[in-house]
Amino acid sequence: MEKKREEGRVRVCELVSQPILLELFSMICLTGDVHQRSYRGTDTPFSPFSEVELTIKYAKIAARYGIRITLFLTGKACLEEPNDVRNIAQMPHCEIGGHTFAAFRDPWSRIYRKLFRTPWGNESHQARDIVKTIETIHSVTGHRISAWRNHSYLQTVESPRLLEAAGIQWVSDDVNPTKRSWEPLSGNLGSLPINVQPDHEHLLHGKYQIGKSKSSKLVGRVSISEWVEQVKGEVQVIIDDGGLATILAHPLCMEVADGMVAFEDLCRFLQPFPNCWVSGVNP
């Protein structure tokens, strides 16, 4: 067993510098969502640092363990902190994906939410948001993205077609622990399900703490150490099944929970396994 883990460790470190497509077999894909500085989310008041600033710390931890990461950024995060975003995009183990333009914190999305009960509103608004996000990321980083995750996993029936038309090849916002592999959506667009429990909905963090929220809002939430142990178990099961374990751990959430101590423990656990970016999955 130790010999197998050591061989895996060597291979992972080698993979980080090789921009190749990888066949699906017992692999992990580590992802994170990053919002703009002006975004006022659950954890924002609990850290003096922006999500982009924390992503640099997050990326450096992942690099120590030879782990590729796909970071889904809002277009507005790129505009508000272009230098830091550019530095992240230049890290050889980091892939940048899209996460809507402003995480629905723009005026039109607020209006549409009231009118249509969805911030996406009509099809043309969603199409404009997708293209604007892609173009903004390209203008700041010089990279043309091919991966996407909708904010709050929120999509419509038109989303796959609009994303494919905009040049996106992979979308990862289907949270489903029963799935073990990628799935075709339409044409050249594939879906990479998040099949390991995401952090934000399951962790005690930020305002979701005993004494800070109603007990009804804490149901199903666990401490950061418990969450990491649960994630390790779920990853191991998927690996043993020969699948691809896709993990979502937000940089801000990891920082607020315990200063990324548990995140480093998770990376240490993931180190022996082959890993890939979202765009590195080879159908």
Rosetta blueprint (number, residue, H / E / L):
1 M L
2 E H
3 K H
4 K H
5 R H
6 E H
7 E H
8 G H
9 R H
10 V H
11 R H
12 V H
13 C H
14 E H
15 L H
16 V L
17 S L
18 Q L
19 P L
20 I L
21 L L
22 L E
23 E E
24 L L
25 F L
26 S L
27 M E
28 I E
29 C E
30 L E
31 T E
32 G E
33 D E
34 V E
35 H L
36 Q L
37 R L
38 S L
39 Y L
40 R L
41 G L
42 T L
43 D L
44 T H
45 P H
46 F H
47 S L
48 P L
49 F L
50 S L
51 E H
52 V H
53 E H
54 L H
55 T H
56 I H
57 K H
58 Y H
59 A H
60 K H
61 I H
62 A H
63 A H
64 R H
65 Y L
66 G L
67 I L
68 R L
69 I E
70 T E
71 L E
72 F E
73 L E
74 T L
75 G H
76 K H
77 A H
78 C H
79 L H
80 E H
81 E L
82 P H
83 N H
84 D H
85 V H
86 R H
87 N H
88 I H
89 A H
90 Q L
91 M L
92 P L
93 H L
94 C E
95 E E
96 I E
97 G E
98 G E
99 H L
100 T L
101 F L
102 A L
103 A L
104 F L
105 R L
106 D L
107 P H
108 W H
109 S H
110 R H
111 I H
112 Y H
113 R H
114 K H
115 L H
116 F H
117 R L
118 T L
119 P L
120 W L
121 G L
122 N L
123 E H
124 S H
125 H H
126 Q H
127 A H
128 R H
129 D H
130 I H
131 V H
132 K H
133 T H
134 I H
135 E H
136 T H
137 I H
138 H H
139 S H
140 V H
141 T H
142 G L
143 H L
144 R L
145 I L
146 S L
147 A E
148 W E
149 R L
150 N L
151 H H
152 S H
153 Y H
154 L L
155 Q L
156 T L
157 V L
158 E L
159 S H
160 P H
161 R H
162 L H
163 L H
164 E H
165 A H
166 A L
167 G L
168 I L
169 Q L
170 W E
171 V E
172 S L
173 D L
174 D L
175 V E
176 N L
177 P L
178 T L
179 K L
180 R L
181 S L
182 W L
183 E E
184 P E
185 L E
186 S E
187 G L
188 N L
189 L E
190 G E
191 S E
192 L L
193 P L
194 I E
195 N L
196 V L
197 Q L
198 P L
199 D H
200 H H
201 E H
202 H H
203 L E
204 L L
205 H E
206 G L
207 K L
208 Y E
209 Q L
210 I E
211 G L
212 K L
213 S E
214 K L
215 S H
216 S H
217 K H
218 L L
219 V L
220 G L
221 R L
222 V E
223 S L
224 I H
225 S H
226 E H
227 W H
228 V H
229 E H
230 Q H
231 V H
232 K H
233 G H
234 E H
235 V H
236 Q H
237 V H
238 I H
239 I H
240 D H
241 D L
242 G L
243 G L
244 L E
245 A E
246 T E
247 I E
248 L E
249 A L
250 H L
251 P H
252 L H
253 C H
254 M H
255 E H
256 V H
257 A H
258 D H
259 G L
260 M L
261 V H
262 A H
263 F H
264 E H
265 D H
266 L H
267 C H
268 R H
269 F H
270 L H
271 Q L
272 P L
273 F L
274 P L
275 N E
276 C L
277 W L
278 V H
279 S H
280 G H
281 V E
282 N E
283 P L
